[in-house]
């Protein structure tokens, strides 16, 4: 009896949730090759968490697409406050790492 060298699609291990997340942008945009798309959809068929993640990803990208332009009238005081807090956080993180 001759054994096949290649695994059948149904015998292949499923991709991980992490792998799905790495390729989700390409999947949504239609840029995945056929095999990768098939493997991703195969995983989605069994993983409710990734199905929910995909739905959330699509909703987010649709909402972002509806934005015309980023706000350009941000108060200078807000920008300065954010920058100062960011510097403070970086300083605290560095101090914590030094012990």
C-alpha positions as CSV (number, residue, x, y, z in Angstrom):
1,X,0.0,0.0,0.0
2,X,1.4,3.4,-1.0
3,X,1.1,6.2,1.6
4,X,0.7,9.7,0.4
5,X,3.6,12.0,1.2
6,X,1.4,15.1,1.7
7,X,-1.2,15.6,4.3
8,X,-4.8,16.1,3.3
9,X,-6.3,19.5,4.1
10,X,-8.5,18.0,6.8
11,X,-5.5,16.4,8.5
12,X,-3.4,19.6,8.7
13,X,-3.1,21.4,12.0
14,X,-5.1,24.5,12.3
15,X,-3.4,27.9,12.4
16,X,-3.2,29.5,15.8
17,X,-5.2,32.5,16.9
18,X,-1.9,34.6,16.8
19,X,-1.3,33.6,13.2
20,X,-4.8,34.6,12.3
21,X,-4.3,38.0,13.9
22,X,-1.0,38.5,12.0
23,X,-2.8,38.0,8.7
24,X,-6.2,39.6,9.4
25,X,-5.5,42.9,7.6
26,X,-4.5,41.1,4.4
27,X,-7.5,38.8,4.7
28,X,-10.0,41.7,5.0
29,X,-8.3,43.6,2.1
30,X,-8.3,40.5,-0.1
31,X,-4.5,40.3,-0.3
32,X,-4.0,36.7,1.0
33,X,-3.1,33.9,-1.4
34,X,-5.7,31.2,-1.8
35,X,-4.0,28.7,0.6
36,X,-3.5,31.2,3.4
37,X,-7.1,32.5,3.0
38,X,-8.4,28.9,3.1
39,X,-6.4,28.1,6.3
40,X,-7.6,31.4,7.9
41,X,-11.2,30.6,7.1
42,X,-10.8,27.1,8.3
43,X,-9.6,28.4,11.7
44,X,-12.5,30.9,11.7
45,X,-14.9,28.0,11.2
46,X,-13.9,26.6,14.6
47,X,-12.9,29.6,16.7
48,X,-15.7,31.9,18.0
49,X,-13.1,34.2,19.6
50,X,-11.5,34.9,16.3
51,X,-14.8,35.3,14.6
52,X,-15.7,38.0,17.1
53,X,-12.2,39.6,16.6
54,X,-12.8,39.6,12.8
55,X,-16.2,41.2,13.2
56,X,-14.7,43.8,15.6
57,X,-11.8,44.5,13.2
58,X,-14.2,45.0,10.2
59,X,-16.4,47.3,12.2
60,X,-13.4,49.4,13.4
61,X,-12.0,49.7,9.9
62,X,-15.4,50.7,8.5
63,X,-15.8,53.4,11.2
64,X,-12.3,54.7,10.6
65,X,-13.0,54.8,6.8
66,X,-16.0,57.1,7.6
67,X,-13.7,59.7,9.1
68,X,-13.1,62.5,6.7
69,X,-9.9,64.0,8.1
70,X,-8.2,64.1,11.4
71,X,-9.0,67.0,13.7
72,X,-6.7,69.9,12.9
73,X,-8.0,72.3,15.6
74,X,-6.6,70.5,18.6
75,X,-5.8,73.0,21.4
76,X,-2.1,73.6,21.8
77,X,-2.6,73.2,25.6
78,X,-3.9,69.6,25.1
79,X,-0.9,68.7,22.9
80,X,1.5,70.1,25.4
81,X,-0.2,68.2,28.3
82,X,-0.1,64.9,26.4
83,X,3.6,65.4,25.5
84,X,4.5,66.2,29.1
85,X,2.6,63.2,30.4
86,X,4.3,61.0,27.8
87,X,7.8,62.2,28.9
88,X,6.8,61.7,32.6
89,X,5.7,58.1,31.8
90,X,8.9,57.3,29.9
91,X,11.0,58.8,32.8
92,X,9.1,56.7,35.4
93,X,9.4,53.5,33.3
94,X,13.2,54.1,32.9
95,X,13.6,54.7,36.6
96,X,11.6,51.6,37.4
97,X,13.8,49.5,35.1
98,X,17.0,50.9,36.7
99,X,15.6,49.8,40.1
